[in-house]
Amino acid sequence: MDAYVFLGMQTEKPYFAIEVPANEENVPKIFTDFGQFLDVRKVGAIIDTNKGELLIYARGITHWHQSQKYCGVCGHPTESRDGGHMRRCINDNCGQQFFPRTDPAIIVLVKYGDKCLLARPPGWKPNGYATIAGFVEPGESLESAVVREVYEETGVRIKSVTYHSSQPWPFPCSIMLGFTAEANGPNIRIDEDEIEDAKWFSHAEIYNGIKDRRLLLPPRLSISYSLIANWYDKSGEVTLAEIIPIDYTW
Ligand SMILES: [Zn+2]
């Protein structure tokens, strides 16, 4: 990276992000004296929220610098400006400016009666299931993206879409927008290019699947888990967090 990025002030201290080579032999000793380099996704659960958000921000913006080294209009190199919050084409006849971007993706828990719809994309563990997710297309509203993704992947038509919560996912540059929705009917037709399986789960099926270790749900910090827990906890006698052992997600 050709510059430091000023991330902002926290408790009157300035914070910066810089990128160092992935090969640790080339890392200046000043950094290795303080500790070791770890994947930010592996430390998310053990650091406090403020530091976690700062690390994710740093990771996201350094990735953006790496991927925006050349002008998409004229092909000349770009250079970092404004403390690393903008890149500008060095060709004076062009001067195009580039700003960090975030790609919206939707993720949705679909309900029908007392059941919820979970799916397994190709390559996941055979007993792993999560909520339906996908990227928003250009010109598409979030609600339309929810309706389209659910129909494309599972053939299920939905009749209402309600916003729930969001989660930044800057690996590389997404934000997951979480919704709940109600299905018109239970019939499932799987798109085998996108998912391997999709099923309706009752509370009892989730409870028993977890107890018998036949069902794996997404990690506790994920928005998919939070959508499933929100649904499960409303009508179950125990909460999802109470029945899932700490070591029991993928
Ligand atoms: Zn240019």
Residues whose N, C-alpha, C, O or C-beta is under 5 A from the ligand:
A	BS01	ZN	C71 V73 C74 G75 H76 C89 N91 C94 G95 Q96
